[in-house]
Amino acid sequence: MLRLGSTGAAVAEVRARLAHLGLLVSGSDNALATDIYDDHVAIAVRTFQQERGITVDGLVGPETFRRLDEARWQLGDRVVSFTPGRPMVGDDVTELQRRLNQLGFNAGRPDGIFGQRTDLALREFQRGVGVSADGTCALDTLRAFERLSRSIIGGDSGALREHASLASLRTGIADKVIVIDPGESVHPELTYAICVRIEGRLAALGTQVLLTRPEIPAERKTQSTLAEFANDMDADLVISLHLNQVESPRPNGISVYYFGSPNGGNHSPGGRILAGLINTELIGRTDRKDCLTHARTWDLLRFTQMPTVRIELGYMSNVGDAKRLTSEAFHDAVAEGVVAALTKFCSPR
């Protein structure tokens, strides 16, 4: 974990990547020649985190460093292809997915992950333009994209497909498979108690609930492994509940997150709709502050193939929130609100 005051080769690498992205501008000294994590680096890291939709803390841990690595790749910088078990990830893959979708080839959500759907879409494109359909995006494929891009303006069939796929979810709540996760929390027993209430109410409606366990070690229950579990189970929806705790006692309230770029553009239409419904129900049933819904690219939201939301129920470091979060009446209100939102989301339109 790199932070203000850290030094060494890893810091020099972070500075170089930030400078490459135009986020760290050198002054009288060369920004690439130093290995000190100073205020300029901390500000640049926060800016990068905000733009990428990950936690903004000014620290460079594994997730931020991985995202910095992804950001350095532009389409054409390297040869990309599908690698089972270890998919290639980067901004170049996001651009490839965007171009395929724009041309009508279903690469799925532009999430920067070169998976099977992207591989199939690329091979279909290659067959259509007469180049080797080997699933490898190399020079001949890039040239084909350039030729076609001159005649294609606007549009995104991938977004249209995702909107259309919502219809398959709107057949009622009874036939759905929903993953409920008591996420990372300073008090996992509280989020688990709420999840159990949600599970019970959904089960009464005929929904199949897959409830993850809070005691699973953190190294095994990562956001990516949880997303892999949901994808493998072919779940229809994923709900993850969290509690916060920060140094200041002032932050408070409920917020709900879905996959998307904070600056607009790529997002999960289903996730955004579900987040809005959950937020409305929770704020209407509790007296907590409305911190609204927000787009983020955390791994769980990014890697899941179905609408996924992360619910931040409040701050244990705030007196008002902590009092409510330990109340069984509040637990019941949250469970009823989440179930009501899920029922509305899955109702036929």
VOFI-222201 format. One record per residue (C-alpha): x, y, z; residue number from 1; residue in three letters. Coordinates in Angstrom, 1 decimal. Example, Ala and Ser with C-alpha at 12.3 -4.5 7.8 and 13.67 -1.06 7.14 Angstrom:
<<12.3,-4.5,7.8>,1,ALA>
<<13.7,-1.1,7.1>,2,SER>
This chain:
<<0.0,0.0,0.0>,1,MET>
<<1.6,3.3,-1.2>,2,LEU>
<<0.6,6.5,0.6>,3,ARG>
<<1.9,10.0,1.3>,4,LEU>
<<5.5,9.8,2.3>,5,GLY>
<<6.2,6.4,0.7>,6,SER>
<<9.4,6.1,-1.4>,7,THR>
<<11.0,3.6,-3.7>,8,GLY>
<<10.8,2.1,-7.2>,9,ALA>
<<7.0,1.3,-6.9>,10,ALA>
<<6.3,5.0,-6.3>,11,VAL>
<<8.5,5.9,-9.3>,12,ALA>
<<6.4,3.5,-11.4>,13,GLU>
<<3.1,5.1,-10.1>,14,VAL>
<<4.4,8.6,-10.9>,15,ARG>
<<5.4,7.5,-14.4>,16,ALA>
<<2.0,6.0,-15.1>,17,ARG>
<<0.2,9.1,-13.8>,18,LEU>
<<2.4,11.4,-15.9>,19,ALA>
<<1.7,9.2,-18.9>,20,HIS>
<<-2.0,9.8,-18.3>,21,LEU>
<<-1.5,13.5,-18.0>,22,GLY>
<<-2.5,13.6,-14.4>,23,LEU>
<<0.9,14.4,-12.9>,24,LEU>
<<2.4,17.5,-14.5>,25,VAL>
<<6.1,18.2,-13.7>,26,SER>
<<7.1,21.5,-12.4>,27,GLY>
<<10.7,22.6,-12.0>,28,SER>
<<11.7,19.0,-11.3>,29,ASP>
<<11.1,16.1,-13.6>,30,ASN>
<<8.0,14.3,-12.3>,31,ALA>
<<9.5,11.0,-13.6>,32,LEU>
<<12.9,11.4,-11.9>,33,ALA>
<<11.7,11.1,-8.3>,34,THR>
<<10.4,8.2,-6.2>,35,ASP>
<<8.6,10.2,-3.5>,36,ILE>
<<4.9,10.0,-2.9>,37,TYR>
<<4.2,13.7,-2.3>,38,ASP>
<<1.1,15.8,-2.3>,39,ASP>
<<1.1,16.1,-6.1>,40,HIS>
<<1.0,12.3,-6.4>,41,VAL>
<<-1.8,12.1,-3.8>,42,ALA>
<<-3.9,14.6,-5.7>,43,ILE>
<<-3.2,12.9,-9.0>,44,ALA>
<<-4.2,9.5,-7.5>,45,VAL>
<<-7.4,10.9,-6.2>,46,ARG>
<<-8.3,12.4,-9.5>,47,THR>
<<-7.5,9.1,-11.2>,48,PHE>
<<-9.7,7.1,-8.7>,49,GLN>
<<-12.5,9.5,-9.2>,50,GLN>
<<-12.4,9.3,-13.0>,51,GLU>
<<-12.3,5.5,-12.8>,52,ARG>
<<-15.1,5.1,-10.4>,53,GLY>
<<-13.3,3.4,-7.6>,54,ILE>
<<-12.8,4.3,-3.9>,55,THR>
<<-11.2,7.8,-3.7>,56,VAL>
<<-8.7,7.6,-0.8>,57,ASP>
<<-5.5,8.8,-2.4>,58,GLY>
<<-3.8,5.4,-1.6>,59,LEU>
<<-2.3,3.1,-4.2>,60,VAL>
<<-3.3,-0.5,-3.2>,61,GLY>
<<-3.8,-3.5,-5.5>,62,PRO>
<<-7.0,-2.3,-7.1>,63,GLU>
<<-5.7,1.2,-7.9>,64,THR>
<<-2.4,-0.1,-9.2>,65,PHE>
<<-4.2,-2.6,-11.4>,66,ARG>
<<-6.4,0.1,-12.8>,67,ARG>
<<-3.3,2.2,-13.5>,68,LEU>
<<-1.9,-0.7,-15.5>,69,ASP>
<<-5.2,-1.1,-17.4>,70,GLU>
<<-5.2,2.6,-18.3>,71,ALA>
<<-1.8,2.6,-20.0>,72,ARG>
<<-3.1,0.4,-22.9>,73,TRP>
<<-4.6,2.0,-26.0>,74,GLN>
<<-6.0,-0.1,-28.8>,75,LEU>
<<-3.1,-1.1,-31.1>,76,GLY>
<<-0.5,-1.0,-28.4>,77,ASP>
<<-0.5,-4.8,-28.0>,78,ARG>
<<-2.1,-7.8,-29.5>,79,VAL>
<<-5.2,-8.8,-27.5>,80,VAL>
<<-7.1,-12.1,-27.5>,81,SER>
<<-9.1,-14.4,-25.3>,82,PHE>
<<-7.1,-16.2,-22.6>,83,THR>
<<-9.3,-18.7,-20.7>,84,PRO>
<<-8.8,-18.3,-16.9>,85,GLY>
<<-6.7,-15.1,-17.2>,86,ARG>
<<-8.6,-12.7,-19.4>,87,PRO>
<<-6.7,-9.7,-20.8>,88,MET>
<<-8.0,-6.4,-19.2>,89,VAL>
<<-7.4,-2.8,-20.2>,90,GLY>
<<-8.6,0.3,-21.9>,91,ASP>
<<-7.7,-1.2,-25.3>,92,ASP>
<<-10.2,-4.0,-24.6>,93,VAL>
<<-12.9,-1.5,-23.7>,94,THR>
<<-12.3,0.4,-27.0>,95,GLU>
<<-12.4,-2.9,-28.9>,96,LEU>
<<-15.7,-3.8,-27.3>,97,GLN>
<<-17.1,-0.4,-28.0>,98,ARG>
<<-16.2,-0.6,-31.7>,99,ARG>
<<-17.6,-4.1,-32.1>,100,LEU>
<<-20.9,-3.0,-30.4>,101,ASN>
<<-21.0,0.1,-32.6>,102,GLN>
<<-20.8,-2.1,-35.7>,103,LEU>
<<-23.5,-4.5,-34.5>,104,GLY>
<<-21.4,-7.3,-33.1>,105,PHE>
<<-22.4,-8.3,-29.6>,106,ASN>
<<-19.3,-7.9,-27.4>,107,ALA>
<<-21.5,-7.3,-24.3>,108,GLY>
<<-21.0,-4.5,-21.9>,109,ARG>
<<-17.8,-2.5,-22.6>,110,PRO>
<<-16.1,-3.4,-19.3>,111,ASP>
<<-12.5,-3.8,-20.5>,112,GLY>
<<-12.5,-7.6,-19.9>,113,ILE>
<<-11.7,-9.8,-22.9>,114,PHE>
<<-14.1,-12.6,-22.2>,115,GLY>
<<-15.8,-15.2,-24.3>,116,GLN>
<<-18.5,-12.9,-25.6>,117,ARG>
<<-15.9,-10.4,-26.8>,118,THR>
<<-14.0,-13.3,-28.4>,119,ASP>
<<-17.1,-14.5,-30.3>,120,LEU>
<<-18.0,-11.0,-31.4>,121,ALA>
<<-14.4,-10.4,-32.7>,122,LEU>
<<-14.4,-13.7,-34.6>,123,ARG>
<<-17.8,-12.8,-36.2>,124,GLU>
<<-16.5,-9.4,-37.2>,125,PHE>
<<-13.3,-10.9,-38.7>,126,GLN>
<<-15.3,-13.4,-40.8>,127,ARG>
<<-17.5,-10.6,-42.0>,128,GLY>
<<-14.5,-8.4,-43.2>,129,VAL>
<<-12.5,-11.3,-44.7>,130,GLY>
<<-9.6,-11.5,-42.3>,131,VAL>
<<-8.4,-14.5,-40.3>,132,SER>
<<-11.1,-15.3,-37.8>,133,ALA>
<<-8.6,-16.3,-35.1>,134,ASP>
<<-10.0,-14.0,-32.3>,135,GLY>
<<-6.8,-12.0,-32.2>,136,THR>
<<-7.0,-8.3,-32.6>,137,CYS>
<<-3.8,-7.6,-34.5>,138,ALA>
<<-2.8,-5.2,-37.4>,139,LEU>
<<-5.1,-6.6,-40.1>,140,ASP>
<<-8.2,-6.4,-37.8>,141,THR>
<<-7.3,-2.9,-36.7>,142,LEU>
<<-7.1,-1.8,-40.4>,143,ARG>
<<-10.5,-3.3,-41.0>,144,ALA>
<<-11.9,-1.3,-38.1>,145,PHE>
<<-10.4,1.9,-39.5>,146,GLU>
<<-11.9,1.2,-43.0>,147,ARG>
<<-15.4,0.7,-41.5>,148,LEU>
<<-15.2,3.5,-38.9>,149,SER>
<<-15.3,6.1,-41.7>,150,ARG>
<<-18.8,5.0,-42.7>,151,SER>
<<-20.2,4.3,-39.2>,152,ILE>
<<-21.3,7.2,-37.0>,153,ILE>
<<-22.9,6.9,-33.6>,154,GLY>
<<-25.1,4.1,-32.2>,155,GLY>
<<-24.4,1.3,-29.8>,156,ASP>
<<-26.2,-2.0,-30.4>,157,SER>
<<-24.7,-3.4,-27.2>,158,GLY>
<<-26.6,-0.8,-25.1>,159,ALA>
<<-29.7,-1.6,-27.0>,160,LEU>
<<-29.3,-5.3,-26.4>,161,ARG>
<<-28.8,-4.7,-22.6>,162,GLU>
<<-32.0,-2.7,-22.5>,163,HIS>
<<-33.8,-5.4,-24.4>,164,ALA>
<<-32.5,-8.1,-22.0>,165,SER>
<<-34.4,-6.4,-19.2>,166,LEU>
<<-37.6,-7.8,-20.6>,167,ALA>
<<-36.5,-11.3,-19.7>,168,SER>
<<-36.3,-10.3,-16.1>,169,LEU>
<<-39.8,-8.8,-16.0>,170,ARG>
<<-41.7,-12.0,-15.6>,171,THR>
<<-42.3,-11.7,-11.8>,172,GLY>
<<-40.1,-12.3,-8.8>,173,ILE>
<<-41.0,-15.9,-8.2>,174,ALA>
<<-38.8,-17.4,-10.9>,175,ASP>
<<-35.6,-15.5,-10.2>,176,LYS>
<<-32.2,-16.5,-8.7>,177,VAL>
<<-30.8,-13.7,-6.6>,178,ILE>
<<-27.4,-13.5,-4.8>,179,VAL>
<<-27.6,-11.7,-1.5>,180,ILE>
<<-24.2,-10.8,-0.1>,181,ASP>
<<-23.4,-9.3,3.4>,182,PRO>
<<-20.4,-7.4,2.0>,183,GLY>
<<-17.3,-6.1,3.6>,184,GLU>
<<-18.2,-4.4,6.9>,185,SER>
<<-16.9,-3.4,10.3>,186,VAL>
<<-19.9,-5.3,11.7>,187,HIS>
<<-20.7,-8.2,9.4>,188,PRO>
<<-23.2,-9.6,11.9>,189,GLU>
<<-25.4,-6.6,11.2>,190,LEU>
<<-25.4,-6.9,7.4>,191,THR>
<<-25.9,-10.6,7.7>,192,TYR>
<<-28.9,-10.1,10.0>,193,ALA>
<<-30.5,-7.9,7.3>,194,ILE>
<<-29.6,-10.3,4.5>,195,CYS>
<<-31.3,-13.1,6.4>,196,VAL>
<<-34.5,-11.0,6.6>,197,ARG>
<<-34.3,-10.3,2.9>,198,ILE>
<<-33.8,-14.0,2.2>,199,GLU>
<<-36.8,-14.9,4.2>,200,GLY>
<<-39.1,-12.4,2.5>,201,ARG>
<<-37.9,-13.4,-1.0>,202,LEU>
<<-38.3,-17.1,-0.2>,203,ALA>
<<-41.9,-16.6,0.8>,204,ALA>
<<-42.4,-15.1,-2.8>,205,LEU>
<<-40.9,-18.2,-4.4>,206,GLY>
<<-37.5,-16.6,-5.2>,207,THR>
<<-34.3,-18.8,-5.0>,208,GLN>
<<-31.9,-16.9,-2.8>,209,VAL>
<<-28.1,-17.6,-2.7>,210,LEU>
<<-26.9,-16.1,0.5>,211,LEU>
<<-23.2,-15.8,0.9>,212,THR>
<<-21.6,-16.3,4.4>,213,ARG>
<<-20.0,-13.4,6.3>,214,PRO>
<<-17.4,-15.7,7.9>,215,GLU>
<<-15.6,-16.5,4.6>,216,ILE>
<<-12.0,-15.2,4.9>,217,PRO>
<<-11.5,-12.0,3.0>,218,ALA>
<<-8.8,-13.5,0.8>,219,GLU>
<<-11.3,-16.0,-0.5>,220,ARG>
<<-14.4,-13.8,-0.6>,221,LYS>
<<-13.1,-11.0,-2.9>,222,THR>
<<-15.3,-8.9,-5.1>,223,GLN>
<<-14.0,-10.8,-8.2>,224,SER>
<<-14.6,-14.2,-6.7>,225,THR>
<<-18.1,-13.2,-5.6>,226,LEU>
<<-18.8,-12.0,-9.2>,227,ALA>
<<-17.5,-15.3,-10.6>,228,GLU>
<<-19.8,-17.2,-8.2>,229,PHE>
<<-22.8,-15.2,-9.4>,230,ALA>
<<-21.9,-15.6,-13.1>,231,ASN>
<<-21.3,-19.4,-12.6>,232,ASP>
<<-24.7,-19.7,-10.9>,233,MET>
<<-26.3,-17.8,-13.7>,234,ASP>
<<-28.0,-15.5,-11.2>,235,ALA>
<<-30.5,-12.9,-12.3>,236,ASP>
<<-29.6,-10.2,-9.9>,237,LEU>
<<-27.0,-9.5,-7.2>,238,VAL>
<<-27.4,-7.4,-4.1>,239,ILE>
<<-24.5,-6.5,-1.8>,240,SER>
<<-25.0,-4.8,1.6>,241,LEU>
<<-22.3,-2.7,3.3>,242,HIS>
<<-21.8,-0.6,6.4>,243,LEU>
<<-19.2,2.2,6.5>,244,ASN>
<<-16.9,3.6,9.2>,245,GLN>
<<-14.7,6.6,8.8>,246,VAL>
<<-12.6,8.8,11.0>,247,GLU>
<<-15.1,11.7,10.9>,248,SER>
<<-18.4,11.4,12.7>,249,PRO>
<<-20.2,13.6,10.2>,250,ARG>
<<-20.8,11.4,7.1>,251,PRO>
<<-24.2,9.7,7.3>,252,ASN>
<<-27.0,8.4,5.1>,253,GLY>
<<-27.9,5.7,2.5>,254,ILE>
<<-26.5,5.4,-1.0>,255,SER>
<<-26.8,2.8,-3.7>,256,VAL>
<<-24.3,2.0,-6.5>,257,TYR>
<<-24.4,0.4,-9.9>,258,TYR>
<<-21.9,-0.3,-12.6>,259,PHE>
<<-21.0,2.7,-14.7>,260,GLY>
<<-18.5,5.4,-15.4>,261,SER>
<<-19.0,8.4,-13.1>,262,PRO>
<<-18.4,10.7,-16.1>,263,ASN>
<<-21.2,9.1,-18.1>,264,GLY>
<<-21.0,6.6,-21.0>,265,GLY>
<<-20.7,2.9,-20.3>,266,ASN>
<<-23.1,1.7,-17.6>,267,HIS>
<<-25.6,-1.1,-16.7>,268,SER>
<<-29.1,0.1,-17.6>,269,PRO>
<<-30.6,-2.6,-15.4>,270,GLY>
<<-28.3,-1.8,-12.5>,271,GLY>
<<-29.1,1.9,-12.7>,272,ARG>
<<-32.9,1.2,-12.7>,273,ILE>
<<-32.6,-1.3,-9.8>,274,LEU>
<<-30.4,1.1,-7.8>,275,ALA>
<<-33.0,3.9,-8.2>,276,GLY>
<<-35.9,1.7,-7.1>,277,LEU>
<<-34.0,0.4,-4.0>,278,ILE>
<<-32.9,4.0,-3.1>,279,ASN>
<<-36.4,5.3,-3.3>,280,THR>
<<-37.8,2.4,-1.2>,281,GLU>
<<-35.2,2.7,1.5>,282,LEU>
<<-35.4,6.5,1.8>,283,ILE>
<<-39.2,6.3,1.9>,284,GLY>
<<-39.1,3.7,4.7>,285,ARG>
<<-36.4,5.1,7.0>,286,THR>
<<-35.4,8.5,8.3>,287,ASP>
<<-31.9,8.3,7.0>,288,ARG>
<<-30.3,11.0,4.7>,289,LYS>
<<-30.6,10.4,0.9>,290,ASP>
<<-27.1,10.1,-0.5>,291,CYS>
<<-28.6,9.2,-3.9>,292,LEU>
<<-27.4,6.6,-6.5>,293,THR>
<<-24.0,6.6,-8.1>,294,HIS>
<<-22.1,4.9,-10.9>,295,ALA>
<<-19.0,3.0,-9.9>,296,ARG>
<<-16.6,0.4,-11.4>,297,THR>
<<-15.8,-1.6,-8.3>,298,TRP>
<<-14.9,-5.2,-9.2>,299,ASP>
<<-18.2,-6.7,-8.1>,300,LEU>
<<-20.2,-4.3,-10.2>,301,LEU>
<<-17.9,-4.6,-13.1>,302,ARG>
<<-17.4,-8.3,-13.4>,303,PHE>
<<-20.9,-9.5,-12.9>,304,THR>
<<-22.9,-10.2,-16.0>,305,GLN>
<<-26.3,-9.3,-14.5>,306,MET>
<<-27.7,-6.2,-12.9>,307,PRO>
<<-25.8,-5.7,-9.6>,308,THR>
<<-26.1,-3.1,-6.9>,309,VAL>
<<-24.1,-2.3,-3.8>,310,ARG>
<<-26.1,-0.7,-0.9>,311,ILE>
<<-24.3,1.4,1.6>,312,GLU>
<<-26.7,1.5,4.6>,313,LEU>
<<-24.9,4.1,6.7>,314,GLY>
<<-21.9,4.9,8.9>,315,TYR>
<<-21.2,3.2,12.2>,316,MET>
<<-19.0,6.2,12.9>,317,SER>
<<-22.1,8.5,12.9>,318,ASN>
<<-24.2,8.4,16.1>,319,VAL>
<<-27.5,8.7,14.3>,320,GLY>
<<-26.7,6.0,11.7>,321,ASP>
<<-25.2,3.7,14.3>,322,ALA>
<<-28.3,3.8,16.4>,323,LYS>
<<-30.5,2.9,13.5>,324,ARG>
<<-28.1,0.2,12.1>,325,LEU>
<<-28.3,-1.7,15.4>,326,THR>
<<-32.1,-1.5,15.5>,327,SER>
<<-34.2,-4.6,14.5>,328,GLU>
<<-37.0,-2.2,13.3>,329,ALA>
<<-34.5,-0.6,10.9>,330,PHE>
<<-33.4,-4.1,9.7>,331,HIS>
<<-37.0,-5.0,9.0>,332,ASP>
<<-37.5,-1.7,7.1>,333,ALA>
<<-34.5,-2.2,5.0>,334,VAL>
<<-35.4,-5.8,4.2>,335,ALA>
<<-39.0,-4.8,3.2>,336,GLU>
<<-37.7,-1.9,1.1>,337,GLY>
<<-35.2,-4.1,-0.8>,338,VAL>
<<-37.8,-6.8,-1.5>,339,VAL>
<<-40.4,-4.2,-2.6>,340,ALA>
<<-37.8,-2.7,-5.0>,341,ALA>
<<-36.9,-6.2,-6.4>,342,LEU>
<<-40.5,-7.0,-6.9>,343,THR>
<<-41.2,-3.8,-8.8>,344,LYS>
<<-38.1,-4.3,-10.9>,345,PHE>
<<-39.2,-7.8,-11.9>,346,CYS>
<<-42.8,-7.0,-12.4>,347,SER>
<<-44.1,-7.2,-16.0>,348,PRO>
<<-44.4,-3.8,-17.7>,349,ARG>
